Amino acid sequence: MSPIQAVGSQQRRGYTLLELVIVVSVLGIIAAIVVPNTGADSDEKLRLAAEEVAGAIRFARSETLRTGEVHGLTVSQVTQKVTVKKYDVTTDPISSLGTLIHPIDKQPYDFNVNTKSTTRGVTISNSQDVFSYTGLGERRSLIFDAYGTPKWIVGSGPTTYLLSDSNIELSFKGQQRVVRVAAITGRVTVQ
């Protein structure tokens, strides 16, 4: 037998690089499907939802400071919506002049934390309305006066009630984040 025939007659042993890449890729796809998506996803969704709510509050306050007109927002745990609005405080009771337009996507600043693509499944989990006012009780809306102070304004008089506490609880898969607005300063924090 010639040396060339001897080389060709040997059995092929091992795998090619292409075969190994294909097997590893298939195993990776199977693992991605089978292994449940856990903690990081939950934390990221909650973080995004909390930042979206905090951003809405900050935007309402900044529009008030920029224009000198009264702006605020409503947070509803029933509808799971956050809506940024412009208010008319000369009417009794005060009335909404409409939803503000989001500065980036140019759509009404009105979003549902439970169905928005990046925060789907997150809920506003408060059992009571989220804003507390001294001498008035809880409300689901917050208004900023011309100085950026968080208040509730009643009537054309007007009678004002200072914010005493706010606690917007967001939940997802047993985890929770809280968005707070500081009384007097209107500073927004996420915890």
Secondary structure, DSSP 8 states (H G I E B T S, - for coil): --HHHHHHHS---S--HHHHHHHHHHHHHHHHHHS---HHHHHHHHHHHHHHHHHHHHHHHHHHHHHSS-EEEEEETTTTEEEEEEEETTSSS-EEEEE-B-TTT-SBSEEETTTSTTTTT-EE--SS-SEEETTTEEESEEEE-TT--EEEEETTTTEEEEEEEE-EEEEETTEEEEEEE-TTT--EEE-
